[in-house]
């Protein structure tokens, strides 16, 4: 039995961004999502770097559902997202 290769963290996050971009306004995408960078993928946990604490607070308040949907679409039901905040 061959093991599936682990997906590249940048590709996983880009796929999430593509899904998010299709479901939010261009302004929202450019302001809040475009600056987020993928850092690593360990198992089903993707880590991304946020540009600021304000970004984290906005995501937690306004974008949890779409982010959860996007990450689960890519990594399955047990997918998790961790944030790195400067």
VENZI-V240485 format. One record per residue. RES is the residue in one small letter. SS is DSSP state (h for helix, s for strand, l for the rest). D_FIRST is the distance of its C-alpha to the first C-alpha in whole Angstrom. Layout:
res=<RES & RES>
ss=<SS & SS>
d_first=<D_FIRST & D_FIRST>
//
This chain:
res=<x & x & x & x & x & x & x & x & x & x & x & x & x & x & x & x & x & x & x & x & x & x & x & x & x & x & x & x & x & x & x & x & x & x & x & x & x & x & x & x & x & x & x & x & x & x & x & x & x & x & x & x & x & x & x & x & x & x & x & x & x & x & x & x & x & x & x & x & x & x & x & x & x & x & x & x & x & x & x & x & x & x & x & x & x & x>
ss=<l & l & l & l & l & l & l & l & h & h & h & h & h & h & h & h & h & h & h & h & h & l & l & l & l & h & h & h & h & h & h & h & h & l & l & l & s & s & s & s & s & s & l & l & s & s & s & s & s & s & l & l & h & h & h & h & h & h & h & h & h & h & l & h & h & h & h & h & h & h & h & h & h & h & h & l & l & l & l & s & s & s & s & s & s & l>
d_first=<0 & 4 & 7 & 10 & 13 & 15 & 18 & 21 & 24 & 27 & 25 & 24 & 28 & 29 & 27 & 29 & 32 & 32 & 32 & 35 & 37 & 37 & 38 & 41 & 44 & 44 & 46 & 44 & 41 & 43 & 44 & 42 & 38 & 39 & 39 & 36 & 34 & 30 & 30 & 26 & 23 & 22 & 19 & 21 & 24 & 26 & 29 & 32 & 35 & 38 & 42 & 44 & 44 & 46 & 43 & 41 & 44 & 44 & 40 & 40 & 43 & 43 & 39 & 37 & 36 & 35 & 33 & 31 & 30 & 29 & 27 & 25 & 25 & 23 & 21 & 21 & 23 & 23 & 24 & 27 & 29 & 31 & 34 & 36 & 40 & 42>
//
